[in-house]
Amino acid sequence: MIYVFLADGFEEIEALTPVDILRRGGVDVVTVGIGGKTVIGSHKIPVAADIADSDIKDYNGMEGIVLPGGMPGTLNLEASRTVLDAVSYCAEKNLLIGAICAAPSILGHMGLLKGKKATAFPSFQSELEGAVLDDFVSCDGMIVTARGMGVSSEFALKLLEILKGVDEAQKVKDSIQCR
């Protein structure tokens, strides 16, 4: 199962594109609202999460996480003990960690990007502490980062490729008419 964390102020496309593409590829995805099940995106779009962060009792069965960007969504994610614990758990167990736009800064602040290829929205790249800056979507081991909303599909397809393989990612890519 993949947790996609949603905090007030999250970038809607960066969150929901991975949810959609991963589910199309047969991945069990659970959206997690920080502070409750209804979360308001950065463009004032309310989204009903599958569960609230308080519903998480442990991380058994979790295969990875996705952190969408947006402001103040990224700051709200980083202020969440649940999110930081999930990131740490994934890092310790070598599970998938996806972060896009401003959200890779959380990984940088946690020291998880030192010596790794990574990217973020340009104004957040200085917060990737020790990372080797890379392309619009960057993959280094089980950490996938991306610059922003414009590459949400490419980001999500890379996550799917890691979880389900190249063939499944290509199948979904073809079905959605992505370049």
Buried (B, 14 or more C-beta within 10 A) or exposed (E): EBBBBBBBBBBBBBBBBBBBBBBBBEBEBBBBBBBEBEBBBBEEEEBEBBEBBEEBEEBEEBBBBBBBBBBBBBBBBBEBEBBBEBBEBBBEEEBBBBBBBBBBBBBBBBEBBEEBBBBBBEEBBEBBBEBBEBEEBBBBEBBBBBBBBEBBBBBBBBBBBBBBEEEBBBBBBEEEEEE
